[in-house]
Every structure is written in structure tokens, then in C-alpha cells.
Amino acid sequence: MSQISVERTADSSMTGFQLFNSLVKGDLKPGRLWHAKNYRAKFALRTLLAPLTTIKLLDNIAAIPSCQDVLLAQPRLPCKLHHPYLNVHFKHQDTVKAIGEHYQMIDDALPQSVLRKIYNAKPYYLCEITGKNGQLFRIGISPIDSLNKEGELSLLFYNDEGTMLSECTFTLLTYLGKKTLFVGGLQGPKRSVPHELIQTATKECHGLFPKRLLMQALCLFANSVGCEQILAVGNDTHIYKNWRYNKKKSSKMMSDYDSFWLSIGAETTQEGYFRLPLTIARKSLEEIASKKRAEYRRRYQLLDDLEAASHAALSR
């Protein structure tokens, strides 16, 4: 995330049109991209293709209480209408509405002190997990600009060397009248990361693999901000299935979304999304073979510790 200073600050009294002018003229440069005249010119030209919806989007951005912090964290936020967003079905008006709702919902739900930490240059760690052999893992939350097509915030699972082993990107919005956490992307580590790191993390966390722990954190976050449901894209509704990407981007999807969502108890919807449980079910100890119960107790204790730490991090 860029932390480049701006010549003019964005504030809640600024209109979308004023924000547009500040960006195009270079008075407001929330990142290296905006220092390039050709980037600003491209933004202006693309705005002409959808002027009313772009200004409405910029109105929503300008209304964010922490607008400057958000723009520094996500320099390409004003360009959201130039690419597919969140899922294959979304149209421009859906994107504008979702982004406006996201920042309103998160501002209503979390203390400003927490929001400042989230929009800082580094991920804000919600919890630290100690593995059975002492290895440390962290789950952080951050607006990752490179994932901006898949949502506004990302949860990330790191090992003790700072290597990202899993990430989940989402947006808060209203869907069919319900406050919803909508997952637009879920990925494992980069291709260059050895699979052994995933195996080590899973063993250290008593058989809970990184994506499973990330889902626990996701459910906790959804409940903390008052969401009534969690929806997620499937293999056929991810943005990379948009006609604009054809096979070029489709090949970059490394996760089998459908299988993973089903494995944690999700249900399919008519639109091709998945409705995830707000709380991931646990087996009762009576259902578990006696020789495995000790391991499950440690697993459940880890999940309880994760929950307690996350609640504390989101309230201080």
C-alpha cells in the first residue's frame, strides 16, 4: 500500500465532482499511479464512458470519514468502474452501491481507532496463534490494492517469517435486504511458496489448515460487524469468468471455490453464489474417537483463543 503524501487532502465536505477534478489535475495524488499524467488522463477518458455512475462513486468515496486514509491504502478505488468487480454478475450501479454501503457499514460498526489501524501501511493483526511446537502465525486485515477487484478488505494468514499462506477478500453490502459479507476472492500462497509451509502450518495448528483458520476469522469478523449472512463467489461467478478476461485470467484461479465452500457447510444459491455458515460447526467430542479427542480439544482451544483475540482487536 502506498503512503505517498498528497498536495491536497480529501475531506467529507468534498463532492464527487470536486474529487474528480482534484485527481485529474493532480492536486490529489493518493499513490504513485496518480503522479503519472497519462494515468490521470486515462482515468478522465474512461470516466466519460460512465460519467454519472463515476461521479456517484466518487460522491460515495468523498463521503467516507477517513477518505484520505482509504485512498492512500487503495489508490485505485476511484477506478473501480473500469474493471469487473466482486462477482461476474455485478453491473456499474451494483458496484457503486456496494462500495458506498461497505464504507458506511464498516464506519458504523468499528471504532475509528480500529479503522485507522486497518488503513495503515501494514496489516492490522487480529490475532496471534502459537503452534504446538511454538511456531507463531498471525491473521491480519488490510485493504490490499492489488486485490481491489475482489473486494475492499482482505484477511490474511501469515507464518512467523511473514509469508502469506492464505488470503480472503470481501466487501460489506446489503443483498436482498440483509447485511452481507460478500467474499469475492480466496487464494492460497504464491506459486513460489513451497507447499511444505502449508503442511507445517497445518501440523502446528493441530490439523487446521490456513484457509480453515481464515474462515474462522471471517465468520468472527462478519458477526462483529453485524452481518446477517456470508455469501461467496463460486468457480463460475468469480470476476475472472467475466468475458473481458477470457482464458487469460481464468487460468489464474488456483482455488476450487465450490469444493472448499461445500466442505465447510455452505449452500448454493440460484445466482451461483454460496451461502456460508455464520458459525462453522464443530463436532462434539462424543462423536470423535477417543484416541483423537485430545487433539480436538487442543484444536478447539486454538479456535477459542482466536475468537477472543479477534474480538479484543476489533473493539480497542
PyMOL commands that set and color helices and strands:
alter all, ss='L'
color gray80, all
select helices_A, chain A and resi 16-25+32-35+37-47+51-62+67-73+77-82+92-109+112-118+145-147+195-204+210-224+239-241+246-250+257-263+285-287+290-313
alter helices_A, ss='H'
color red, helices_A
select strands_A, chain A and resi 124-130+136-142+153-158+164-175+178-187+229-232+267-268+274-276
alter strands_A, ss='S'
color yellow, strands_A
deselect
rebuild
show_as cartoon
